[in-house]
């Protein structure tokens, strides 16, 4: 299963979510092996820790991402 997010490399981070929601930041993240956690640096954002230890800042909070996963009655996407 995949999770569709707008993920921002830390060096491109902006406090304004609208600035970060750009087509080049849109990603499908394979949920196998990822961890989602609250960001220690940004209270309103979640971090997605990839299996390779890359950390993506998501446009959304930890609770937002978990709610999306819980509400998905069917997989968001499949390869």
Backbone bond lengths (Angstrom), bond angles and torsions (degrees), N, CA, C in turn:
res aa  C-N    CA-C-N  psi(-1)  N-CA   C-N-CA  omega(-1)  CA-C   N-CA-C  phi
1 X - - - 1.436 - - 1.526 108.71 -
2 X 1.298 115.18 148.09 1.456 122.16 -179.94 1.522 109.65 -117.56
3 X 1.316 115.89 152.81 1.450 123.44 174.81 1.518 107.13 -116.77
4 X 1.335 116.99 123.57 1.460 120.60 178.81 1.516 108.21 -88.17
5 X 1.320 115.80 122.33 1.463 121.43 -178.39 1.523 109.91 -139.99
6 X 1.304 114.70 164.76 1.455 121.72 165.42 1.518 104.61 -101.97
7 X 1.299 116.35 110.13 1.457 122.29 -176.12 1.519 108.79 -111.87
8 X 1.300 115.73 133.31 1.449 121.52 -173.72 1.515 109.71 -115.94
9 X 1.336 117.18 125.07 1.457 118.14 172.09 1.534 108.55 -59.06
10 X 1.292 117.25 142.67 1.456 121.61 -174.35 1.523 112.29 -54.20
11 X 1.329 118.14 -36.66 1.463 120.06 -178.82 1.529 112.85 -71.60
12 X 1.342 118.88 -12.60 1.465 122.95 177.09 1.524 112.34 -105.32
13 X 1.325 117.63 7.24 1.454 121.58 -174.15 1.528 111.58 -63.04
14 X 1.322 115.70 140.80 1.459 122.36 174.63 1.518 108.16 -132.25
15 X 1.316 116.99 143.79 1.466 121.49 177.69 1.528 110.69 -62.28
16 X 1.328 117.10 -30.53 1.460 121.28 -179.20 1.529 109.94 -87.53
17 X 1.324 116.13 118.10 1.465 120.86 -177.91 1.525 111.47 -59.59
18 X 1.323 117.93 -38.06 1.454 121.50 -178.09 1.514 113.56 -58.69
19 X 1.313 116.52 -33.25 1.462 121.16 178.97 1.523 110.16 -67.17
20 X 1.316 116.56 -33.64 1.460 121.89 -176.09 1.522 113.16 -83.47
21 X 1.324 117.53 -19.16 1.470 120.50 -178.66 1.522 108.10 -83.43
22 X 1.324 113.61 85.42 1.463 122.22 178.92 1.521 107.96 -128.84
23 X 1.317 117.61 151.78 1.474 119.97 -177.74 1.525 113.52 -53.38
24 X 1.307 117.74 -36.48 1.474 119.22 -178.39 1.527 112.77 -70.66
25 X 1.331 118.39 -13.29 1.469 121.70 178.05 1.530 112.47 -97.59
26 X 1.323 117.36 -2.85 1.461 121.10 -179.59 1.529 109.27 -78.39
27 X 1.325 115.63 131.48 1.465 120.38 -178.15 1.516 111.18 -142.33
28 X 1.319 114.58 149.73 1.461 121.50 165.76 1.519 105.20 -101.67
29 X 1.317 116.13 119.69 1.460 121.50 -177.55 1.519 108.16 -107.00
30 X 1.312 116.59 122.23 1.466 122.10 175.52 1.522 107.83 -63.92
31 X 1.323 117.36 124.63 1.461 120.80 -174.16 1.527 113.68 -78.51
32 X 1.308 117.70 -14.76 1.465 120.12 178.35 1.531 109.09 -68.97
33 X 1.297 115.79 120.14 1.453 120.46 175.49 1.517 115.68 87.25
34 X 1.330 118.76 -0.54 1.461 118.64 178.57 1.525 110.16 -90.61
35 X 1.309 115.13 160.60 1.455 122.03 171.23 1.517 107.56 -125.22
36 X 1.306 115.99 139.70 1.458 121.40 175.47 1.513 106.68 -112.58
37 X 1.321 115.55 131.73 1.460 119.95 179.68 1.522 109.39 -144.11
38 X 1.314 115.29 159.45 1.459 120.01 173.87 1.516 108.26 -68.42
39 X 1.305 115.37 144.60 1.452 119.46 178.93 1.523 109.76 -78.71
40 X 1.306 116.51 130.38 1.461 121.38 177.18 1.526 110.66 -72.20
41 X 1.331 117.27 -24.90 1.461 121.45 -176.98 1.527 113.24 -91.30
42 X 1.326 117.47 -30.53 1.462 121.49 -172.74 1.525 108.67 -131.64
43 X 1.322 116.76 107.84 1.472 122.33 -172.59 1.522 113.47 -60.61
44 X 1.326 117.86 -29.71 1.466 121.01 -176.22 1.530 113.23 -94.25
45 X 1.311 118.03 8.42 1.460 121.74 -176.48 1.523 111.59 -125.01
46 X 1.322 114.30 155.37 1.465 121.01 173.85 1.520 108.40 -107.84
47 X 1.300 115.47 159.12 1.451 121.72 173.18 1.515 108.55 -114.40
48 X 1.313 115.84 138.18 1.456 122.13 174.88 1.524 105.98 -109.02
49 X 1.316 115.53 117.22 1.464 120.63 179.95 1.525 107.23 -97.17
50 X 1.309 115.62 114.93 1.454 122.82 -177.78 1.529 110.04 -78.48
51 X 1.341 117.37 160.55 1.469 120.07 178.46 1.531 113.58 -56.49
52 X 1.334 117.10 -29.63 1.463 120.40 179.12 1.530 112.56 -85.58
53 X 1.356 116.12 9.92 1.472 124.89 178.39 1.534 113.28 77.52
54 X 1.355 118.63 2.51 1.455 120.85 173.10 1.528 107.89 -64.04
55 X 1.317 117.08 138.79 1.464 121.56 179.91 1.516 108.57 -113.81
56 X 1.332 115.19 125.36 1.455 122.41 177.52 1.521 108.81 -109.51
57 X 1.321 117.05 136.23 1.457 121.82 173.64 1.518 106.34 -90.54
58 X 1.326 117.49 123.53 1.465 121.99 -177.68 1.519 110.21 -94.07
59 X 1.339 115.68 146.95 1.457 120.70 172.13 1.517 106.03 -80.80
60 X 1.311 115.80 88.09 1.448 123.57 -177.01 1.510 109.13 151.76
61 X 1.304 115.36 157.63 1.461 120.03 -178.86 1.522 110.35 -87.44
62 X 1.305 115.62 171.71 1.452 122.42 175.20 1.528 109.75 -55.45
63 X 1.330 116.29 -48.51 1.469 120.49 -179.66 1.527 111.61 -63.08
64 X 1.339 117.87 -37.89 1.470 121.17 177.34 1.528 111.01 -58.95
65 X 1.317 116.61 -47.80 1.463 120.25 -177.89 1.517 111.49 -67.18
66 X 1.323 117.26 -42.43 1.465 119.48 178.78 1.525 110.96 -63.93
67 X 1.325 117.20 -39.28 1.463 120.82 178.97 1.533 110.53 -62.84
68 X 1.318 117.10 -40.48 1.469 120.44 177.49 1.517 110.89 -61.51
69 X 1.318 116.89 -41.74 1.464 120.09 178.97 1.521 111.57 -67.78
70 X 1.328 117.46 -41.12 1.463 121.15 -179.93 1.521 111.79 -66.84
71 X 1.329 117.32 -35.49 1.462 121.71 -177.65 1.521 113.70 -80.53
72 X 1.295 117.27 -11.24 1.463 120.44 -178.42 1.529 108.61 -74.63
73 X 1.324 115.93 103.14 1.470 119.12 179.28 1.518 110.33 -74.40
74 X 1.313 116.39 -24.99 1.452 122.29 175.56 1.512 106.95 -128.12
75 X 1.304 118.06 160.76 1.457 119.13 178.75 1.515 111.30 -54.98
76 X 1.319 116.15 143.33 1.448 121.71 178.90 1.528 110.15 -65.48
77 X 1.315 116.20 -39.03 1.467 121.74 176.27 1.525 107.95 -162.74
78 X 1.289 115.99 153.21 1.463 121.53 174.58 1.521 109.18 -130.32
79 X 1.314 115.28 147.47 1.470 119.66 177.38 1.506 109.31 -83.76
